[in-house]
Every structure is written in C-alpha cells, then in structure tokens.
Amino acid sequence: MSSNAAAAADTALFNPIRVGNITLSHRVALAPLTRCRNTAEHVPTDLTLEHYVQRASTPGTLLITEATIVHPKAGGWAHAPGIYNEEQVQAWKKIVEAVHARGSHIFLQLWALGRSADPALLTSEGNYPYVAPSPIGLSEESEHMPGGPTPRPLTIPEIREYVTWFGDAALRAAHPSLAYLHFIEPRMDGSGDAFISESSAGSGNDFARKIWAPRPFVSAGGYDGKTARYVADRYGDIIAFGRHFIANPDLPRRIKDDMEYNRYDRSTFYSVLEPKGYTDYPFAAVEAVREGLVAAS
C-alpha cells in the first residue's frame, strides 16, 4: 500500500459501525438512486439484481435501495420499483439474498411520490388521484415535469391511509427501513396544523445529528473521498455516495486505497431498462479479478 493509500485508509470512514442488529465494516454507503431499470409493472429485474450485487462487492457495505413505491396510489414514476405485491416482494428477496451472499447489507427506502408523481401515469395505472400534502406543484426549475399541474391536497383520512401503506410496506420488507415521508419536508409545509413540524432553518445538519444521537447518522450529497473522511472523522457519520457509486461499483475499495475513480455518464442515469451506465462500469482490475467479478485475461 502506498503512503497516500495508507493515509486515505487511516480514518473513521473505515471503522466498523453498528446499525440496528448489523455491523458495517466501514462507513461508505450506497445512497438511494432512482435508475428506472425495473419493469413497467414496478418489479425489480435481473439487471437490478446485478447492479446491487456489484456494489455489494466490498463485504460489510450498506446499500440503500432506490426509492420503492409503497402502494399503487402512491406511485407515479415509470419503471420505479414497488413493494406492494408478491411478485415485487419475491424479486426483492432475490436481491437481498444475493447482497447478503457477498457479506453486505441492504436497506429499503420507502416512497410515496406526492407532487413529484406523473399525473398521466397515475391515470393510466389505475385512475389514481394526483395528490400531495399541499396544493403546490413543481416549479418551473424542476427537472422532472417543470411547471406541472397543481396537486389536490391530501385529506387527513388520506394521510392516515399513507401511514398504513408505509407500515405495510415495511412489514413486507421484513423490518422498518428508511422512509421518504414527504409531508414533513419543511419547504412544502402547508398541510393541516395536526401535521406541521417546526424546522431548524439555517442550522445545516447539526440539528438533525443532535436529535438523532446517539443513533447512526447517514449524510449524503456531493462527497468525495477527502470530504467523506473529514465528516466521518468529525461526526462519525455514515457517508452515502450517489454519482461516484454509480460509476465505481467498488467505491469503498477505491477510496480506501486512494485509487482513481471511473467518471460517471449523467446521460445514462435514467435510461430505462438499459445496462449501459448501470452495470457496465469496470471494477479496478486487480480487485475485480481477485473477487471473481470479472474474468482474468
């Protein structure tokens, strides 16, 4: 190991951490990433399985799944996965078993889209209403459906129905996971008084760390190896990577050994059911051959 690699590995980022009833061998995690490689019926595919298995190649890695729809009425995103019927559950079971076989761990991110849903898709999939916590549509600056229609605000009974869907989905996933509870998003806080929470504007993530302590805290957004090490050393956080983990299935090893990263191709992030930009990024050669993930030449 080079002196640079030794310095890169000398950090809390590569110290074990306990999360619930599992122990991670390091604190580099896969962030939840919507990639549109599931069927039109929202069932994970063999391509989805391969993607997660590749990123489980460093034993003890935490993978957080792409956002997963909890109920057909809460959907509205083409080729996103679901976990509301048996076919979807069985597809996820294959993925979980394959990740565990690599010695890694996978948590499910539960999802209800709200104003981010495609109203046309909701209509085509079941004539479902386009609803959100508040009658606030997507802005003109939004990359997804800019300046779209205004959703109908959820009623209190409907909000309670969503809570039930999240609970049912968590049970199907075997244990509670990371829930995308969109109606507590402070920027969209326009729902009824019974569901309004105070936010700590201008305080960064520190207020959340204080509330959540001493439980493990996952931080994500624009990290590289250097900044991830800094935050892990200062706070003890788990650092979730998106774009770099897309392009580097062996990212924990690359960070630890101070290896060069593959460059990601943004144009392939949402290519429906395409392996390009999803499962075709190369492993670092020596590591990949040793782990049996690519054939030796």
C-alpha positions in Angstrom: 0.0 0.0 0.0 1.4 3.4 -0.9 1.8 6.2 1.6 -1.1 8.0 0.1 -3.3 4.9 0.3 -2.2 4.4 3.9 -3.2 7.9 4.8 -6.5 7.5 3.0 -7.3 4.4 5.0 -6.4 6.0 8.3 -9.8 7.4 9.1 -13.1 6.7 10.9 -14.6 6.2 7.5 -13.2 2.7 7.6 -14.0 1.9 11.2 -16.9 -0.6 11.8 -20.2 0.8 13.0 -23.3 -0.9 14.4 -26.6 -0.1 12.7 -29.6 -1.8 14.4 -28.7 -5.5 14.6 -26.0 -5.4 11.9 -22.3 -4.3 11.9 -21.0 -2.5 8.9 -17.3 -2.9 8.2 -16.9 0.7 7.0 -19.0 3.9 6.6 -19.2 4.2 2.8 -22.8 3.6 1.8 -24.7 3.5 -1.4 -27.2 6.4 -1.5 -30.8 5.7 -2.8 -30.7 6.2 -6.5 -33.7 6.1 -8.8 -32.4 4.4 -12.0 -35.5 3.2 -14.0 -34.3 -0.3 -14.6 -37.4 -2.1 -13.3 -40.4 -3.4 -15.3 -43.4 -1.3 -16.3 -45.2 -3.2 -13.5 -42.6 -1.9 -11.0 -40.9 -5.3 -10.5 -37.1 -5.3 -10.0 -35.3 -7.2 -12.8 -32.2 -9.4 -13.1 -30.4 -6.2 -14.2 -31.4 -4.5 -10.9 -30.1 -7.6 -9.1 -26.7 -7.4 -10.9 -26.4 -3.6 -10.1 -26.8 -4.2 -6.4 -24.6 -7.3 -6.2 -21.8 -5.3 -7.9 -22.0 -2.6 -5.3 -22.0 -5.2 -2.5 -18.6 -6.4 -3.6 -16.8 -4.9 -0.6 -18.0 -7.0 2.3 -19.8 -5.1 5.1 -21.1 -2.4 2.8 -24.5 -0.7 3.4 -26.7 -0.4 0.3 -29.8 1.8 0.5 -32.1 0.9 -2.3 -33.7 3.2 -4.9 -36.9 4.7 -3.7 -39.6 2.0 -3.7 -43.3 2.7 -4.1 -45.4 1.6 -1.1 -48.8 1.4 -2.9 -50.1 2.0 -6.5 -51.9 5.1 -5.4 -48.6 6.5 -4.0 -46.7 5.9 -7.3 -46.5 7.8 -10.5 -42.9 7.2 -11.6 -42.3 4.9 -14.6 -40.0 1.9 -14.0 -39.5 2.6 -10.3 -39.8 -0.5 -8.1 -42.6 -1.3 -5.8 -43.1 -3.4 -2.7 -46.9 -3.7 -2.6 -47.5 -7.1 -4.3 -46.0 -10.6 -4.0 -44.1 -10.5 -7.4 -42.3 -7.4 -6.3 -41.5 -8.9 -2.8 -40.1 -12.1 -4.4 -37.9 -10.0 -6.8 -36.5 -8.0 -3.8 -35.9 -11.3 -1.9 -33.6 -12.5 -4.7 -31.7 -9.2 -4.5 -31.4 -9.3 -0.7 -30.2 -12.8 -0.7 -27.5 -12.1 -3.3 -26.3 -9.0 -1.4 -26.1 -11.0 1.8 -24.1 -13.7 0.0 -21.5 -11.0 -0.7 -21.3 -10.2 3.0 -23.1 -6.8 2.6 -26.3 -5.3 3.8 -29.3 -3.7 2.1 -32.0 -1.4 3.5 -35.1 -0.4 1.5 -36.1 3.3 1.0 -39.9 3.5 1.1 -41.5 6.1 -1.2 -44.7 8.0 -1.9 -44.3 10.5 -4.7 -46.8 13.2 -3.9 -46.3 16.2 -6.2 -43.4 14.5 -7.9 -45.7 11.9 -9.5 -46.6 11.9 -13.1 -50.4 12.5 -13.2 -50.8 10.8 -16.6 -49.1 7.7 -15.3 -51.3 7.7 -12.2 -54.3 7.8 -14.5 -53.1 5.1 -16.8 -52.2 2.8 -14.0 -55.5 3.0 -12.2 -57.1 6.4 -12.5 -55.5 7.3 -9.2 -55.7 11.0 -8.0 -52.8 13.4 -8.2 -52.4 14.4 -4.5 -49.8 15.9 -2.3 -49.5 17.3 1.3 -50.2 20.8 -0.1 -51.6 22.3 -3.3 -48.1 23.2 -4.5 -47.0 22.0 -7.9 -43.4 21.5 -9.2 -41.6 24.7 -10.0 -40.6 25.8 -13.5 -37.0 25.0 -12.5 -37.8 21.4 -11.7 -36.0 18.8 -14.0 -39.0 16.5 -13.6 -42.3 17.8 -15.1 -41.4 21.5 -14.7 -44.3 23.8 -14.1 -46.7 20.8 -13.8 -50.3 20.8 -12.6 -51.3 21.6 -9.1 -52.0 18.5 -6.9 -55.0 18.2 -4.7 -54.1 18.4 -1.0 -54.4 15.2 0.9 -57.2 14.9 3.4 -56.5 13.8 7.0 -58.0 10.4 6.3 -55.8 10.0 3.3 -52.7 10.9 5.3 -53.6 8.2 7.7 -54.0 5.8 4.8 -50.5 6.7 3.7 -49.2 5.9 7.1 -50.8 2.5 6.9 -49.2 1.9 3.5 -45.8 2.7 4.8 -46.3 0.3 7.7 -47.5 -2.5 5.5 -44.6 -2.0 3.1 -42.1 -2.0 6.0 -43.5 -5.3 7.2 -43.2 -6.8 3.7 -39.6 -5.7 3.7 -39.1 -7.7 6.9 -38.1 -4.7 9.1 -38.6 -0.9 9.1 -36.3 1.0 6.8 -35.6 4.5 5.5 -39.0 6.1 4.8 -39.4 9.0 2.4 -42.1 10.8 4.4 -42.6 13.7 2.0 -45.2 15.6 4.1 -42.6 16.6 6.7 -40.4 18.4 4.0 -40.2 21.9 5.6 -40.1 23.7 2.3 -43.6 22.2 1.4 -45.0 22.7 4.9 -48.6 23.7 4.0 -50.6 20.8 5.4 -53.1 20.9 8.3 -52.0 22.0 11.7 -52.0 18.5 13.1 -49.1 17.6 10.8 -47.0 20.7 10.9 -43.5 20.3 12.4 -41.0 23.1 13.2 -37.8 23.1 11.2 -34.4 24.5 12.2 -33.7 26.8 9.2 -30.1 27.7 8.7 -28.6 25.1 11.0 -27.2 22.6 8.4 -27.4 19.0 9.5 -26.2 19.6 13.1 -29.7 19.9 14.5 -30.7 16.5 13.0 -27.5 14.9 14.3 -28.4 16.2 17.8 -31.9 14.9 17.6 -30.9 11.6 16.3 -27.9 11.0 18.5 -26.5 8.5 19.6 -28.0 6.5 16.7 -26.1 6.2 13.4 -26.5 9.2 11.1 -26.3 8.9 7.3 -25.1 12.0 5.5 -25.2 12.4 1.7 -24.7 15.0 -1.0 -21.6 15.8 -3.1 -19.0 14.0 -1.2 -15.6 12.8 -2.5 -13.1 10.7 -0.6 -11.5 13.7 1.1 -14.7 15.3 2.3 -16.2 11.9 3.4 -13.1 11.2 5.5 -13.4 14.7 7.1 -17.1 14.3 8.0 -16.7 10.7 9.3 -13.7 11.8 11.4 -15.5 14.8 12.8 -19.0 13.4 13.4 -18.8 9.6 13.0 -21.3 9.7 10.1 -22.0 7.1 7.6 -21.4 8.8 4.2 -23.7 7.8 1.3 -22.5 8.3 -2.2 -24.6 8.5 -5.3 -22.8 9.5 -8.6 -19.4 8.1 -7.6 -21.0 4.8 -6.5 -22.9 4.7 -9.9 -19.6 4.8 -11.8 -17.5 2.8 -9.3 -19.1 -0.5 -8.1 -16.0 -1.0 -5.9 -16.1 2.6 -4.5 -15.2 1.7 -0.8 -12.0 -0.1 -2.0 -11.1 2.8 -4.3 -11.5 5.4 -1.5 -9.5 3.3 1.0 -6.7 2.5 -1.4 -6.6 6.0 -2.9 -7.4 4.7 -6.4 -8.6 6.7 -9.4 -12.4 6.9 -10.0 -14.3 6.0 -13.1 -16.1 9.0 -14.5 -19.9 8.8 -14.4 -22.1 9.4 -17.5 -25.0 11.5 -16.5 -26.9 10.9 -19.7 -27.4 7.2 -18.7 -28.7 7.9 -15.2 -32.4 7.3 -16.2 -32.0 5.1 -19.3 -35.0 2.8 -19.0 -34.0 -0.9 -18.7 -30.6 -0.3 -20.2 -27.4 -1.9 -18.8 -25.3 1.0 -20.2 -24.3 3.3 -17.3 -25.8 0.8 -14.9 -23.9 -2.5 -14.8 -21.1 -1.9 -17.3 -18.8 0.3 -15.2 -15.5 -1.5 -14.6 -14.0 -2.6 -11.3 -10.4 -1.8 -10.5 -8.7 -4.6 -12.4 -6.8 -6.4 -9.7 -9.6 -6.3 -7.2 -12.2 -7.4 -9.7 -10.2 -10.5 -10.7 -9.4 -11.4 -7.1 -13.1 -11.3 -6.2 -14.2 -13.3 -9.3 -16.4 -10.4 -10.5 -14.7 -10.3 -14.0 -12.8 -12.9 -15.9 -9.0 -12.9 -15.8 -7.4 -12.3 -19.2 
